[in-house]
Amino acid sequence: MTLKTLRWLAFAAIALFMAGPLIVVAGVSVNEKQSLTFPPQGFSWAWYGQIFTDEGWRASLVASVVLAALAAALAVLVALPLSWFLWRRVAPWANVFRLLGVAPFILPPVITALGLLTFWATIGFYGQPWTAIISHAIFFVTLPLVTLSLGFSSIDRSLVEAAATMGADDRTVLRTVILPLILPYLVSGYAFAFVLSLNEYIVAYMTVGFTMETLPVKIFNALRYGYTPTMAAVSVFFVAIAALVFGLIARFGNLPRLLGAMSSQEE
């Protein structure tokens, strides 16, 4: 057996080990009976349908999607001018703003969640749905900030200088030159923030409690009353959404570049 074959066998074993929990959850989600058994006893898609037909699960799905969509949009709106400023102002002190942008994501989620809980409770807005949107935007602003920073760093500054030489002001340069070039990075940053916000539990639970029950919060709340395969179906549904989004980014974007890999021209 060659070294290459051994390497592929090792990779396959690691992949199978990492995918094992997902395989079990996927099997449970199509179980015909309402029981936590694997391999599944019978086959049924009914638990996936319950996500959309049951009023409680459907409301949680809508809440999760709305929260993720608005939080990701707000994160991009914060990250865009910040990354634009950091690209234009090449100075050591400007890195302070970059550090502030990535700090919430570097800290353990429970620390960030407790800080946000204390802040909203102190000013009297704890439990308001819009606080979860702002909290998620703060927590995930790092993702569009990183992707947009990579996008700005890939821009040839001579293009900006040429546009300025032809009489374009900063606003025109941003609209006609900068934004078209960084659009893939902007969309990718939004997608990353959207997917992670969709799956986030701790910050949402700490900021809104039971006033807005997202799907992750509902799963944990429902566990107190017993297990149903619907929980497994929701988990597989989340994984499928993440795989679809990241697959589209990999297909139509430069995923290695977005993950921080340098091109051969930059090495």
C-alpha positions as CSV (number, residue, x, y, z in Angstrom):
1,M,0.0,0.0,0.0
2,T,1.5,3.3,-1.1
3,L,1.9,6.4,1.0
4,K,-0.6,8.2,-1.1
5,T,-3.2,5.5,-0.4
6,L,-2.6,5.6,3.3
7,R,-3.0,9.4,3.2
8,W,-6.3,9.2,1.5
9,L,-7.5,6.5,3.9
10,A,-6.5,8.7,6.8
11,F,-8.4,11.6,5.4
12,A,-11.4,9.5,4.7
13,A,-11.4,8.2,8.3
14,I,-11.1,11.7,9.7
15,A,-13.9,12.9,7.4
16,L,-16.2,10.0,8.5
17,F,-15.4,10.6,12.1
18,M,-16.3,14.3,11.8
19,A,-19.4,13.6,9.8
20,G,-20.6,10.8,12.1
21,P,-22.8,13.0,14.4
22,L,-24.4,14.6,11.3
23,I,-25.1,11.2,9.8
24,V,-26.8,10.1,13.0
25,V,-28.9,13.3,13.3
26,A,-29.9,13.0,9.6
27,G,-31.0,9.4,10.2
28,V,-33.0,10.3,13.2
29,S,-34.7,13.2,11.3
30,V,-36.3,10.7,8.9
31,N,-37.4,8.3,11.6
32,E,-41.0,7.3,11.1
33,K,-41.5,6.9,14.8
34,Q,-41.1,9.7,17.4
35,S,-38.1,8.2,19.0
36,L,-34.4,8.8,19.3
37,T,-33.2,5.7,17.4
38,F,-30.5,5.0,14.8
39,P,-30.6,3.4,12.3
40,P,-34.1,4.9,11.7
41,Q,-37.1,2.7,12.1
42,G,-39.1,3.4,8.9
43,F,-38.8,6.4,6.7
44,S,-40.7,9.7,6.8
45,W,-40.3,13.3,5.7
46,A,-43.1,14.4,8.0
47,W,-40.7,15.9,10.6
48,Y,-39.3,18.3,7.9
49,G,-42.8,19.3,6.9
50,Q,-43.6,20.1,10.5
51,I,-41.0,22.9,10.4
52,F,-43.3,24.7,8.0
53,T,-46.7,23.5,9.0
54,D,-46.5,23.7,12.8
55,E,-47.3,27.2,14.0
56,G,-44.6,27.2,16.7
57,W,-41.8,26.0,14.5
58,R,-42.8,28.2,11.6
59,A,-42.9,31.3,13.8
60,S,-39.4,30.4,15.1
61,L,-38.1,29.9,11.6
62,V,-39.5,33.3,10.5
63,A,-38.0,34.9,13.5
64,S,-34.6,33.3,12.9
65,V,-34.5,34.3,9.2
66,V,-35.6,37.9,9.9
67,L,-33.1,38.3,12.7
68,A,-30.3,36.9,10.6
69,A,-31.1,38.9,7.5
70,L,-31.4,42.2,9.4
71,A,-28.3,41.6,11.6
72,A,-26.2,40.6,8.7
73,A,-27.3,43.7,6.8
74,L,-26.5,45.9,9.8
75,A,-23.1,44.2,10.2
76,V,-22.3,45.0,6.6
77,L,-23.4,48.6,7.0
78,V,-21.0,49.0,9.9
79,A,-18.1,47.1,8.3
80,L,-18.2,48.8,4.9
81,P,-17.3,52.4,6.0
82,L,-14.9,51.0,8.6
83,S,-13.0,48.9,6.1
84,W,-13.1,51.8,3.6
85,F,-11.6,54.0,6.2
86,L,-8.9,51.5,7.2
87,W,-8.0,51.1,3.5
88,R,-7.6,54.8,2.9
89,R,-5.9,55.7,6.1
90,V,-2.8,53.5,6.2
91,A,-1.5,54.4,9.7
92,P,-0.6,52.3,12.8
93,W,-3.3,54.0,14.9
94,A,-6.0,52.9,12.4
95,N,-5.5,49.3,13.5
96,V,-7.2,50.2,16.8
97,F,-10.5,50.4,14.9
98,R,-9.8,47.0,13.3
99,L,-9.1,45.5,16.8
100,L,-12.4,47.0,18.1
101,G,-14.2,45.4,15.1
102,V,-12.9,41.9,15.7
103,A,-13.0,42.0,19.5
104,P,-16.6,40.7,20.0
105,F,-15.8,37.6,17.8
106,I,-12.5,36.9,19.6
107,L,-14.0,36.8,23.0
108,P,-15.9,33.7,24.2
109,P,-19.5,34.0,23.1
110,V,-20.8,33.8,26.7
111,I,-18.7,36.8,27.7
112,T,-20.0,38.9,24.8
113,A,-23.6,37.7,25.6
114,L,-23.3,38.6,29.3
115,G,-21.9,42.0,28.3
116,L,-24.8,42.7,25.9
117,L,-27.3,41.4,28.5
118,T,-25.9,43.8,31.1
119,F,-25.9,46.7,28.7
120,W,-29.5,46.3,27.5
121,A,-30.8,45.6,31.0
122,T,-29.0,48.7,32.3
123,I,-30.5,51.1,29.8
124,G,-33.9,49.4,30.1
125,F,-34.3,47.7,26.7
126,Y,-33.8,44.1,27.7
127,G,-36.2,41.8,25.8
128,Q,-36.9,44.1,22.9
129,P,-36.5,42.1,19.6
130,W,-34.5,44.9,17.9
131,T,-31.8,44.5,20.6
132,A,-31.1,41.0,19.3
133,I,-30.5,42.4,15.8
134,I,-28.0,45.0,17.1
135,S,-26.3,42.4,19.3
136,H,-25.9,39.9,16.5
137,A,-24.6,42.7,14.2
138,I,-22.0,43.6,16.8
139,F,-21.1,40.0,17.4
140,F,-20.7,39.1,13.7
141,V,-19.4,42.4,12.3
142,T,-16.0,40.8,12.2
143,L,-17.0,38.6,9.3
144,P,-17.9,41.3,6.7
145,L,-15.1,43.4,8.1
146,V,-12.5,40.7,7.3
147,T,-14.0,39.9,3.8
148,L,-14.3,43.6,2.9
149,S,-10.8,44.3,4.1
150,L,-9.6,41.5,1.8
151,G,-11.6,43.0,-1.0
152,F,-10.2,46.5,-0.5
153,S,-6.6,45.1,-0.3
154,S,-7.1,43.5,-3.7
155,I,-8.0,46.8,-5.4
156,D,-5.3,48.4,-7.6
157,R,-4.9,51.9,-6.2
158,S,-4.0,53.2,-9.7
159,L,-7.6,52.7,-10.7
160,V,-8.7,55.1,-7.9
161,E,-6.0,57.6,-8.9
162,A,-7.1,57.4,-12.5
163,A,-10.7,58.1,-11.6
164,A,-9.7,61.0,-9.4
165,T,-7.5,62.4,-12.2
166,M,-10.5,62.4,-14.5
167,G,-12.5,64.5,-12.0
168,A,-14.4,62.0,-10.0
169,D,-14.9,62.9,-6.3
170,D,-14.7,60.4,-3.5
171,R,-18.4,59.5,-3.7
172,T,-18.3,58.9,-7.4
173,V,-15.1,56.8,-7.0
174,L,-16.8,54.7,-4.3
175,R,-19.9,54.2,-6.4
176,T,-18.4,53.5,-9.8
177,V,-15.0,51.9,-9.0
178,I,-14.8,50.6,-5.5
179,L,-18.2,49.1,-4.9
180,P,-18.2,47.0,-8.2
181,L,-14.8,45.6,-7.3
182,I,-15.7,44.7,-3.7
183,L,-19.2,43.5,-4.4
184,P,-18.3,39.7,-4.2
185,Y,-16.6,40.3,-0.9
186,L,-19.6,42.3,0.4
187,V,-22.0,39.5,-0.6
188,S,-19.7,36.9,1.0
189,G,-19.4,38.9,4.2
190,Y,-23.2,39.2,4.4
191,A,-23.6,35.5,3.7
192,F,-21.2,34.5,6.4
193,A,-22.9,36.7,9.0
194,F,-26.3,35.5,7.9
195,V,-25.5,31.8,8.3
196,L,-23.8,32.2,11.7
197,S,-26.6,34.5,13.0
198,L,-29.1,31.9,11.9
199,N,-27.5,29.3,14.0
200,E,-26.5,31.5,17.0
201,Y,-28.1,30.7,20.4
202,I,-26.3,32.3,23.4
203,V,-26.4,36.0,22.3
204,A,-30.0,35.7,21.1
205,Y,-31.1,34.0,24.3
206,M,-29.3,36.4,26.6
207,T,-30.6,39.6,24.9
208,V,-34.3,38.7,24.2
209,G,-34.9,35.7,26.4
210,F,-38.3,34.2,25.5
211,T,-39.8,37.4,23.9
212,M,-38.5,36.3,20.4
213,E,-38.0,32.5,20.1
214,T,-35.6,31.8,17.3
215,L,-35.1,28.2,16.1
216,P,-32.0,27.5,18.2
217,V,-33.7,28.9,21.3
218,K,-36.9,26.9,20.5
219,I,-34.8,23.7,20.2
220,F,-33.3,24.1,23.6
221,N,-36.7,25.1,25.1
222,A,-38.4,22.1,23.5
223,L,-35.8,19.8,25.0
224,R,-37.4,20.4,28.4
225,Y,-40.6,18.7,27.3
226,G,-39.1,15.7,25.5
227,Y,-37.4,14.9,22.2
228,T,-39.0,14.9,18.8
229,P,-37.3,14.2,15.4
230,T,-38.3,17.7,14.4
231,M,-35.3,19.0,16.3
232,A,-33.1,16.8,14.2
233,A,-34.8,17.9,11.1
234,V,-34.2,21.6,12.0
235,S,-30.5,20.8,12.6
236,V,-30.2,19.1,9.2
237,F,-32.1,22.0,7.6
238,F,-29.5,24.5,9.1
239,V,-26.6,22.4,7.9
240,A,-28.2,22.3,4.4
241,I,-28.6,26.1,4.3
242,A,-25.0,26.6,5.4
243,A,-23.7,24.1,2.8
244,L,-25.7,25.8,0.1
245,V,-24.5,29.3,1.0
246,F,-20.9,28.3,1.3
247,G,-21.1,26.2,-1.8
248,L,-22.4,29.2,-3.8
249,I,-19.6,31.3,-2.4
250,A,-17.0,28.7,-3.4
251,R,-18.6,28.3,-6.8
252,F,-18.9,32.0,-7.8
253,G,-16.3,33.6,-5.5
254,N,-12.8,33.1,-4.4
255,L,-13.2,31.1,-1.2
256,P,-9.5,30.5,-0.4
257,R,-9.0,34.3,-0.8
258,L,-12.0,35.0,1.5
259,L,-10.5,32.6,4.1
260,G,-7.3,34.6,4.1
261,A,-5.1,32.6,1.6
262,M,-2.7,34.7,-0.5
263,S,-2.6,34.4,-4.2
264,S,0.7,33.5,-5.9
265,Q,1.1,37.2,-6.9
266,E,1.0,38.3,-3.3
267,E,3.5,35.7,-2.0
